[in-house]
Amino acid sequence: MSTNLYVGDLDPTITSEQLEKLFSEAGKVSSAKVIIDRLTGQSKGFGFVEMSNQKEAQKAIKLLNKKEVNGKAIKVNEAQPRR
């Protein structure tokens, strides 16, 4: 079963493709998406990555949480369901 991860504090220049490549270090990425503001077309500074299973998601959190990417320490944790 796939696991959805929240990725915060992203540099505004990071693309969904770069996010996918970064997380592929930890395992199979089902999808990766940087959230874009509809009005400005700019990154909102966060995104979501879906890993193919829980084990790879945990590996991604350990490997990438607080890792510096483009000069910013990113936050990685399990995404919480929308309320």
Secondary structure, DSSP 8 states (H G I E B T S, - for coil): --EEEEEES--TT--HHHHHHHHTTTS-EEEEEEEE-TTT--EEEEEEEEESSHHHHHHHHHHHTT-EETTEE-EEEE-----
